[in-house]
Amino acid sequence: MKTILVTGSAGFIGFHVSRKLLDEGYMVVGLDNMNDYYDVNLKKDRLKILKQYKNYRFTHVDISDKETLKKVFAIFDFSVVINLAAQAGVRYSLKNPYVYIKSNLAGVVNILEECKNHSVKHFIFASSSSVYGLNEKLPFSEKDNTDHPASLYSATKKANELIAHAYSYNYGLPVTGLRFFTVYGPWGRPDMAVYKFTNLIANNKEVKVYNFGHIDRDFTYIDDVVSGVMKIIDKPPVGINDKNLSSQDPSISIARYRIYNIGSSRSINLMKLISMIEDKLDKKANIKYLPMHLGDIKKTHADTAKITEAVDYKPKVTINKGLDYFIKWYKDYTNNKNQ
C-alpha cells in the first residue's frame, strides 16, 4: 500500500483529495496547522470524516515548522507528497503579507528539502490561476508569461513554481505543479465566491460585487479537480531533451518538471453566477457595486489542452449542476449546525 502525504488535509481541496485517496485504498498521512483564516469548525468537521478511515493518520503541524516536519518524514515512507497547504486568499495578502512568506515560501522549501532527503518519487503541489496576473490573453495557457503578479499571494505561488523547478533540476525530484482555477463545491471555503454569495443571499445580507460586476471566472467543481490530481499521481514527469522547447514553454523543462492548468475551460460572469444562485435559492441578492479591488484580476479562463493530452483530463460538472450540488450541501450543513 502506497503511503501519501497530503498537507493541508483539513482544507477544502486537501480534504477531498485525502478522502478520494482513502477510498482508493491508499495510506494517507494528513498535515494541517488548523489556522483560523476561516471558521476552524469547518476544518474540524472535515477532519471528523477523514478520521473515520483506518488508513488515515492526522498530525497537527505547520509546514513552516521545519523540525517537526523532519520527524514526520522520518516516521513514514512517503512515495508521493501532495502539498496543498498554503495561506490562501488574494485579498488577505494585502492585510497580512508575512503569513504568506512563512507558509507559502518557507513552508514549501521545508517540504521540498524533506522530499529531496527522502527520495520521494513524485512531488505534486498546488499553484493557482492567479499566477497569470496582468496577462490578458485568454484562455490562459501554461505557455503564457506569468511575470506580472497582481497580488502577493500570486507572487508566492509563482515563486513556488520556480523553487520547485530548482529542486527538480538539481536533485532529480519529479515535480508537478497544478494551477487550480476557482475551485468550488461541498465543504468549500467560505471566503470563495460561490460559498460567500450563497451564504449572503440566503441570509439577506449585502453582496459586494467588485469592478461593477465586470469580472469573469473559470469555476471548477471540486470533483473535477480531484480527478485531475488523481490522474497525475502515477505520472511523474520526465525531462525533455531540447532546451529550446523549454525556452518557448516555461511549463516544461529538461528537469523532471511540469505545470498544468486544472479548470473547467468555461468562464462565467459574476453577475450570471449571482443570478443562478438567486434562482436556486428563490431569493434576490442585495447587491452593492464597487470599483475593482486591489490584487484582483478581471478574467480567468483555463486552457486545459496540456493536461488533457497528458492524462485525458475531462471536466464533467457544469456550473449549473455544480451549484445544485453545492447548495444542497450548504443547506444540509447549515441546518445540522443550527440544530
DOFIZA-520884 format. One record per residue (C-alpha): residue in one letter; x, z, y. Coordinates in pm, 1 decimal. Example, Ala and Ser with C-alpha at 12.3 -4.5 7.8 and 13.67 -1.06 7.14 Angstrom:
! residues 2
<code:A; x:1230.0; z:780.0; y:-450.0>
<code:S; x:1367.0; z:714.0; y:-106.0>
END
This chain:
! residues 339
<code:M; x:0.0; z:0.0; y:0.0>
<code:K; x:143.0; z:-103.1; y:339.0>
<code:T; x:168.9; z:170.5; y:599.4>
<code:I; x:91.0; z:51.4; y:951.3>
<code:L; x:141.5; z:243.2; y:1274.7>
<code:V; x:-128.6; z:192.8; y:1537.5>
<code:T; x:-51.2; z:350.3; y:1873.6>
<code:G; x:-347.5; z:419.9; y:2097.7>
<code:S; x:-565.8; z:450.9; y:1787.8>
<code:A; x:-825.5; z:665.6; y:1968.7>
<code:G; x:-857.9; z:395.7; y:2234.9>
<code:F; x:-1110.2; z:114.3; y:2230.3>
<code:I; x:-912.1; z:-166.4; y:2067.3>
<code:G; x:-691.2; z:74.6; y:1871.5>
<code:F; x:-995.4; z:238.1; y:1713.3>
<code:H; x:-1144.1; z:-92.1; y:1598.0>
<code:V; x:-812.5; z:-226.7; y:1468.6>
<code:S; x:-745.8; z:100.9; y:1283.2>
<code:R; x:-1091.1; z:101.9; y:1123.6>
<code:K; x:-1055.0; z:-258.2; y:1009.1>
<code:L; x:-713.7; z:-188.0; y:858.5>
<code:L; x:-852.5; z:117.8; y:679.3>
<code:D; x:-1144.4; z:-84.5; y:544.8>
<code:E; x:-892.2; z:-337.7; y:413.7>
<code:G; x:-706.9; z:-62.6; y:225.1>
<code:Y; x:-401.3; z:-12.8; y:444.9>
<code:M; x:-249.7; z:328.1; y:511.0>
<code:V; x:-281.4; z:383.4; y:886.3>
<code:V; x:-93.3; z:633.0; y:1099.2>
<code:G; x:-256.6; z:665.4; y:1438.4>
<code:L; x:-92.9; z:796.5; y:1753.4>
<code:D; x:-265.6; z:878.1; y:2080.6>
<code:N; x:-199.7; z:1107.8; y:2375.9>
<code:M; x:-575.2; z:1158.5; y:2433.3>
<code:N; x:-537.3; z:1135.1; y:2811.9>
<code:D; x:-829.6; z:1181.3; y:3049.1>
<code:Y; x:-822.7; z:839.5; y:3219.0>
<code:Y; x:-1181.2; z:820.3; y:3095.9>
<code:D; x:-1405.5; z:1062.9; y:2903.8>
<code:V; x:-1194.6; z:1222.6; y:2630.1>
<code:N; x:-1510.3; z:1294.9; y:2430.3>
<code:L; x:-1549.0; z:922.4; y:2365.6>
<code:K; x:-1197.2; z:918.9; y:2220.1>
<code:K; x:-1273.3; z:1225.9; y:2010.4>
<code:D; x:-1587.9; z:1063.1; y:1875.1>
<code:R; x:-1390.8; z:754.9; y:1773.9>
<code:L; x:-1135.8; z:977.9; y:1601.1>
<code:K; x:-1406.5; z:1157.5; y:1405.0>
<code:I; x:-1492.9; z:826.6; y:1241.5>
<code:L; x:-1130.3; z:740.5; y:1161.4>
<code:K; x:-1059.8; z:1084.6; y:1017.2>
<code:Q; x:-1326.7; z:1027.8; y:753.5>
<code:Y; x:-1087.0; z:785.6; y:582.6>
<code:K; x:-848.2; z:935.8; y:326.0>
<code:N; x:-581.2; z:680.9; y:414.5>
<code:Y; x:-570.3; z:773.8; y:786.4>
<code:R; x:-326.7; z:1015.6; y:947.8>
<code:F; x:-350.2; z:1108.9; y:1314.4>
<code:T; x:-78.4; z:1255.2; y:1533.4>
<code:H; x:-133.6; z:1365.6; y:1892.9>
<code:V; x:172.0; z:1202.3; y:2051.0>
<code:D; x:254.3; z:1040.7; y:2383.4>
<code:I; x:473.8; z:736.0; y:2321.0>
<code:S; x:688.6; z:840.8; y:2617.6>
<code:D; x:789.7; z:1148.3; y:2410.5>
<code:K; x:1099.1; z:998.0; y:2251.7>
<code:E; x:1195.3; z:1290.5; y:2028.1>
<code:T; x:852.3; z:1336.1; y:1871.5>
<code:L; x:824.1; z:961.5; y:1818.9>
<code:K; x:1154.7; z:970.2; y:1629.7>
<code:K; x:1014.2; z:1234.1; y:1395.2>
<code:V; x:707.2; z:1022.4; y:1320.3>
<code:F; x:922.2; z:721.7; y:1228.1>
<code:A; x:1144.0; z:945.7; y:1012.5>
<code:I; x:844.5; z:1064.1; y:808.1>
<code:F; x:670.8; z:731.8; y:745.7>
<code:D; x:798.7; z:394.1; y:632.7>
<code:F; x:614.8; z:152.2; y:861.1>
<code:S; x:607.8; z:-212.8; y:759.3>
<code:V; x:415.3; z:-312.3; y:1072.6>
<code:V; x:378.8; z:-144.9; y:1412.8>
<code:I; x:84.1; z:-235.8; y:1637.3>
<code:N; x:134.9; z:-99.7; y:1986.2>
<code:L; x:-200.0; z:-69.3; y:2162.3>
<code:A; x:-113.6; z:244.5; y:2359.2>
<code:A; x:-90.7; z:188.9; y:2733.8>
<code:Q; x:-204.9; z:322.1; y:3063.6>
<code:A; x:-488.5; z:80.1; y:3125.1>
<code:G; x:-665.3; z:-28.8; y:3442.0>
<code:V; x:-567.0; z:-272.4; y:3714.1>
<code:R; x:-720.7; z:-71.4; y:3999.1>
<code:Y; x:-597.0; z:267.3; y:3881.4>
<code:S; x:-240.9; z:136.7; y:3903.6>
<code:L; x:-284.6; z:130.1; y:4282.4>
<code:K; x:-358.1; z:503.8; y:4281.6>
<code:N; x:-120.1; z:639.5; y:4020.9>
<code:P; x:167.7; z:397.2; y:3962.4>
<code:Y; x:403.4; z:643.2; y:3796.0>
<code:V; x:195.1; z:689.7; y:3480.1>
<code:Y; x:225.1; z:314.1; y:3420.7>
<code:I; x:604.5; z:334.9; y:3431.0>
<code:K; x:600.7; z:629.6; y:3190.7>
<code:S; x:365.6; z:481.6; y:2932.1>
<code:N; x:387.4; z:104.0; y:2967.6>
<code:L; x:764.1; z:81.1; y:3018.4>
<code:A; x:943.8; z:391.8; y:2889.0>
<code:G; x:695.4; z:434.6; y:2605.4>
<code:V; x:728.3; z:74.9; y:2491.0>
<code:V; x:1109.7; z:96.5; y:2491.4>
<code:N; x:1087.4; z:412.4; y:2279.4>
<code:I; x:875.1; z:232.9; y:2020.3>
<code:L; x:1096.3; z:-74.7; y:2017.7>
<code:E; x:1403.4; z:145.6; y:1962.8>
<code:E; x:1242.8; z:301.3; y:1657.0>
<code:C; x:1125.7; z:-35.8; y:1526.8>
<code:K; x:1484.0; z:-158.6; y:1557.3>
<code:N; x:1631.4; z:154.2; y:1395.9>
<code:H; x:1389.7; z:143.0; y:1102.3>
<code:S; x:1389.1; z:-234.5; y:1042.8>
<code:V; x:1015.3; z:-279.1; y:1099.5>
<code:K; x:903.1; z:-615.6; y:963.5>
<code:H; x:663.8; z:-704.1; y:1247.1>
<code:F; x:605.7; z:-552.5; y:1591.2>
<code:I; x:273.2; z:-653.5; y:1748.0>
<code:F; x:186.1; z:-541.8; y:2099.1>
<code:A; x:-96.3; z:-569.0; y:2348.3>
<code:S; x:-29.3; z:-775.5; y:2654.5>
<code:S; x:-303.8; z:-878.8; y:2895.2>
<code:S; x:-470.0; z:-1174.4; y:3063.3>
<code:S; x:-373.9; z:-1002.2; y:3389.5>
<code:V; x:-15.6; z:-1129.9; y:3347.9>
<code:Y; x:-134.8; z:-1468.2; y:3476.5>
<code:G; x:-167.9; z:-1305.0; y:3818.2>
<code:L; x:-190.8; z:-1551.2; y:4104.7>
<code:N; x:-182.9; z:-1853.3; y:3874.1>
<code:E; x:-496.0; z:-2057.8; y:3947.9>
<code:K; x:-462.6; z:-2330.5; y:3684.1>
<code:L; x:-744.4; z:-2294.1; y:3432.2>
<code:P; x:-771.9; z:-2237.8; y:3146.7>
<code:F; x:-472.6; z:-2003.1; y:3127.5>
<code:S; x:-213.9; z:-2133.8; y:2883.1>
<code:E; x:82.1; z:-1944.8; y:2737.4>
<code:K; x:298.6; z:-2219.3; y:2889.2>
<code:D; x:191.8; z:-2120.6; y:3242.7>
<code:N; x:408.8; z:-1935.8; y:3491.8>
<code:T; x:343.9; z:-1559.8; y:3493.5>
<code:D; x:596.8; z:-1456.7; y:3758.8>
<code:H; x:347.6; z:-1357.0; y:4028.4>
<code:P; x:155.5; z:-1047.1; y:3914.0>
<code:A; x:-129.8; z:-920.3; y:4130.1>
<code:S; x:-102.1; z:-555.1; y:4022.9>
<code:L; x:149.8; z:-304.2; y:3891.5>
<code:Y; x:-45.1; z:-293.2; y:3565.2>
<code:S; x:1.8; z:-667.6; y:3514.0>
<code:A; x:368.0; z:-636.5; y:3612.1>
<code:T; x:422.1; z:-374.8; y:3339.6>
<code:K; x:254.3; z:-598.8; y:3083.5>
<code:K; x:477.6; z:-888.7; y:3185.7>
<code:A; x:774.1; z:-651.1; y:3155.4>
<code:N; x:660.6; z:-559.1; y:2802.0>
<code:E; x:685.3; z:-924.2; y:2704.1>
<code:L; x:1035.3; z:-958.3; y:2848.6>
<code:I; x:1164.2; z:-632.3; y:2697.6>
<code:A; x:1017.5; z:-718.8; y:2357.8>
<code:H; x:1188.8; z:-1057.2; y:2370.8>
<code:A; x:1523.9; z:-892.7; y:2439.8>
<code:Y; x:1484.3; z:-671.0; y:2131.5>
<code:S; x:1378.5; z:-966.8; y:1921.6>
<code:Y; x:1675.2; z:-1175.3; y:2035.6>
<code:N; x:1938.6; z:-903.5; y:1998.2>
<code:Y; x:1818.5; z:-732.6; y:1680.4>
<code:G; x:1616.7; z:-995.6; y:1494.8>
<code:L; x:1296.3; z:-793.3; y:1528.9>
<code:P; x:989.7; z:-1014.4; y:1467.0>
<code:V; x:766.2; z:-969.8; y:1772.9>
<code:T; x:418.6; z:-1098.0; y:1859.1>
<code:G; x:254.7; z:-1028.5; y:2194.9>
<code:L; x:-121.8; z:-1072.4; y:2233.0>
<code:R; x:-272.2; z:-1137.6; y:2574.6>
<code:F; x:-621.4; z:-991.2; y:2548.1>
<code:F; x:-894.1; z:-1128.1; y:2774.3>
<code:T; x:-1152.5; z:-870.7; y:2899.2>
<code:V; x:-1248.3; z:-710.2; y:2569.8>
<code:Y; x:-1595.2; z:-554.0; y:2534.6>
<code:G; x:-1821.9; z:-418.9; y:2263.6>
<code:P; x:-1936.7; z:-94.9; y:2094.6>
<code:W; x:-1713.5; z:206.1; y:2161.2>
<code:G; x:-1576.2; z:24.2; y:2466.2>
<code:R; x:-1408.4; z:164.2; y:2775.6>
<code:P; x:-1649.7; z:299.4; y:3040.1>
<code:D; x:-1437.8; z:154.2; y:3323.1>
<code:M; x:-1471.4; z:-203.1; y:3195.8>
<code:A; x:-1733.6; z:-437.5; y:3341.3>
<code:V; x:-1983.9; z:-462.2; y:3054.1>
<code:Y; x:-1995.4; z:-87.2; y:2988.6>
<code:K; x:-1983.8; z:3.2; y:3357.3>
<code:F; x:-2257.1; z:-238.0; y:3466.3>
<code:T; x:-2480.4; z:-139.6; y:3174.4>
<code:N; x:-2439.6; z:230.4; y:3247.4>
<code:L; x:-2501.3; z:191.9; y:3621.6>
<code:I; x:-2807.4; z:-30.8; y:3580.7>
<code:A; x:-2954.2; z:190.6; y:3308.9>
<code:N; x:-2918.4; z:495.2; y:3533.7>
<code:N; x:-3043.8; z:325.6; y:3852.6>
<code:K; x:-2708.4; z:361.9; y:4026.0>
<code:E; x:-2534.7; z:131.1; y:4268.6>
<code:V; x:-2338.1; z:-157.2; y:4118.3>
<code:K; x:-2035.8; z:-257.2; y:4326.2>
<code:V; x:-1958.0; z:-627.6; y:4295.4>
<code:Y; x:-1630.3; z:-743.9; y:4446.2>
<code:N; x:-1543.7; z:-1075.4; y:4610.4>
<code:F; x:-1918.1; z:-1101.1; y:4684.7>
<code:G; x:-1980.8; z:-1194.7; y:4322.1>
<code:H; x:-1732.4; z:-1482.8; y:4308.8>
<code:I; x:-1545.5; z:-1353.2; y:4003.6>
<code:D; x:-1537.6; z:-1514.3; y:3658.6>
<code:R; x:-1410.3; z:-1352.3; y:3340.8>
<code:D; x:-1343.0; z:-1462.9; y:2985.3>
<code:F; x:-1527.2; z:-1184.8; y:2799.3>
<code:T; x:-1407.2; z:-1140.1; y:2441.6>
<code:Y; x:-1608.4; z:-947.1; y:2185.5>
<code:I; x:-1413.7; z:-676.3; y:2004.5>
<code:D; x:-1469.0; z:-818.6; y:1654.2>
<code:D; x:-1308.9; z:-1146.8; y:1762.5>
<code:V; x:-1010.1; z:-956.2; y:1898.7>
<code:V; x:-971.5; z:-758.7; y:1576.3>
<code:S; x:-995.4; z:-1081.6; y:1377.1>
<code:G; x:-706.0; z:-1224.0; y:1576.9>
<code:V; x:-492.7; z:-913.1; y:1523.6>
<code:M; x:-560.8; z:-909.0; y:1150.1>
<code:K; x:-469.4; z:-1276.6; y:1112.2>
<code:I; x:-137.3; z:-1217.9; y:1292.2>
<code:I; x:-21.0; z:-917.6; y:1085.9>
<code:D; x:119.2; z:-1116.3; y:793.7>
<code:K; x:250.9; z:-1396.4; y:1015.4>
<code:P; x:573.4; z:-1262.7; y:1169.1>
<code:P; x:723.3; z:-1535.0; y:1387.6>
<code:V; x:1034.1; z:-1733.6; y:1313.2>
<code:G; x:1265.3; z:-1865.3; y:1581.0>
<code:I; x:1274.9; z:-2228.0; y:1687.6>
<code:N; x:1593.3; z:-2434.6; y:1678.1>
<code:D; x:1558.7; z:-2621.0; y:2007.2>
<code:K; x:1642.9; z:-2419.0; y:2321.5>
<code:N; x:1493.8; z:-2691.5; y:2537.6>
<code:L; x:1149.6; z:-2624.1; y:2389.1>
<code:S; x:1160.2; z:-2258.2; y:2488.1>
<code:S; x:1261.6; z:-2352.5; y:2841.7>
<code:Q; x:942.6; z:-2559.0; y:2863.2>
<code:D; x:724.5; z:-2298.9; y:2690.3>
<code:P; x:803.3; z:-1928.3; y:2751.0>
<code:S; x:567.3; z:-1819.5; y:2472.1>
<code:I; x:815.9; z:-1938.3; y:2206.8>
<code:S; x:1187.0; z:-1872.7; y:2160.6>
<code:I; x:1492.9; z:-1916.0; y:1944.8>
<code:A; x:1429.5; z:-1544.9; y:1882.0>
<code:R; x:1157.2; z:-1436.5; y:1637.2>
<code:Y; x:908.1; z:-1407.9; y:1920.9>
<code:R; x:563.6; z:-1543.8; y:2004.0>
<code:I; x:299.0; z:-1486.4; y:2271.6>
<code:Y; x:-67.2; z:-1574.9; y:2213.1>
<code:N; x:-386.1; z:-1561.4; y:2416.2>
<code:I; x:-681.3; z:-1392.8; y:2248.7>
<code:G; x:-1002.3; z:-1479.3; y:2431.9>
<code:S; x:-1341.3; z:-1638.2; y:2383.6>
<code:S; x:-1237.8; z:-1960.7; y:2562.1>
<code:R; x:-1554.5; z:-1926.3; y:2767.5>
<code:S; x:-1570.0; z:-1794.4; y:3123.5>
<code:I; x:-1876.3; z:-1636.7; y:3283.0>
<code:N; x:-1953.8; z:-1536.9; y:3641.5>
<code:L; x:-2010.3; z:-1164.2; y:3700.7>
<code:M; x:-2348.9; z:-1229.4; y:3862.0>
<code:K; x:-2459.2; z:-1414.2; y:3548.6>
<code:L; x:-2334.8; z:-1121.4; y:3338.9>
<code:I; x:-2529.6; z:-874.2; y:3551.0>
<code:S; x:-2841.6; z:-1090.4; y:3524.7>
<code:M; x:-2812.7; z:-1093.1; y:3145.7>
<code:I; x:-2773.8; z:-714.8; y:3134.4>
<code:E; x:-3074.7; z:-675.8; y:3365.9>
<code:D; x:-3286.8; z:-885.8; y:3131.0>
<code:K; x:-3177.0; z:-693.7; y:2822.7>
<code:L; x:-3238.4; z:-353.8; y:2987.0>
<code:D; x:-3552.2; z:-476.5; y:3166.4>
<code:K; x:-3415.5; z:-321.9; y:3487.8>
<code:K; x:-3293.8; z:-459.5; y:3818.8>
<code:A; x:-2945.8; z:-381.7; y:3945.2>
<code:N; x:-2892.0; z:-215.5; y:4283.4>
<code:I; x:-2604.1; z:-437.7; y:4393.6>
<code:K; x:-2359.0; z:-371.9; y:4674.2>
<code:Y; x:-2141.6; z:-673.2; y:4756.6>
<code:L; x:-1785.7; z:-604.0; y:4862.6>
<code:P; x:-1469.5; z:-803.1; y:4950.4>
<code:M; x:-1204.9; z:-874.3; y:4687.7>
<code:H; x:-1045.9; z:-558.5; y:4551.8>
<code:L; x:-668.9; z:-520.7; y:4572.7>
<code:G; x:-499.5; z:-613.6; y:4246.6>
<code:D; x:-790.2; z:-819.6; y:4110.8>
<code:I; x:-776.4; z:-1188.7; y:4026.8>
<code:K; x:-1069.8; z:-1424.8; y:4078.8>
<code:K; x:-1093.0; z:-1601.0; y:3744.0>
<code:T; x:-973.2; z:-1575.3; y:3385.7>
<code:H; x:-1024.8; z:-1831.7; y:3112.3>
<code:A; x:-823.9; z:-1839.0; y:2791.4>
<code:D; x:-674.2; z:-2144.6; y:2629.4>
<code:T; x:-660.0; z:-2030.3; y:2264.8>
<code:A; x:-521.4; z:-2351.1; y:2113.1>
<code:K; x:-191.1; z:-2188.0; y:2015.3>
<code:I; x:-335.7; z:-1901.1; y:1811.1>
<code:T; x:-595.5; z:-2132.9; y:1661.6>
<code:E; x:-319.3; z:-2362.3; y:1542.1>
<code:A; x:-108.1; z:-2072.7; y:1415.5>
<code:V; x:-367.7; z:-1867.5; y:1225.1>
<code:D; x:-700.1; z:-2052.7; y:1253.7>
<code:Y; x:-837.7; z:-1807.5; y:1510.3>
<code:K; x:-1201.0; z:-1884.4; y:1593.0>
<code:P; x:-1402.0; z:-1650.8; y:1818.7>
<code:K; x:-1756.0; z:-1629.1; y:1682.9>
<code:V; x:-1956.4; z:-1392.0; y:1902.6>
<code:T; x:-2124.7; z:-1537.7; y:2210.3>
<code:I; x:-2167.5; z:-1328.2; y:2524.3>
<code:N; x:-2543.8; z:-1319.4; y:2463.4>
<code:K; x:-2510.3; z:-1182.4; y:2110.7>
<code:G; x:-2220.0; z:-955.3; y:2208.3>
<code:L; x:-2427.1; z:-794.6; y:2483.5>
<code:D; x:-2706.6; z:-733.0; y:2231.2>
<code:Y; x:-2463.4; z:-554.6; y:2000.5>
<code:F; x:-2312.4; z:-351.3; y:2283.0>
<code:I; x:-2640.0; z:-245.4; y:2444.0>
<code:K; x:-2782.1; z:-134.2; y:2109.8>
<code:W; x:-2472.0; z:80.3; y:2054.6>
<code:Y; x:-2487.0; z:210.7; y:2413.6>
<code:K; x:-2848.0; z:324.7; y:2375.3>
<code:D; x:-2784.5; z:486.9; y:2037.7>
<code:Y; x:-2467.4; z:661.8; y:2153.8>
<code:T; x:-2623.4; z:782.0; y:2480.9>
<code:N; x:-2934.1; z:911.8; y:2303.1>
<code:N; x:-2723.6; z:1101.6; y:2048.0>
<code:K; x:-2518.0; z:1261.7; y:2325.0>
<code:N; x:-2831.7; z:1374.3; y:2508.3>
<code:Q; x:-2994.8; z:1532.9; y:2204.8>
END
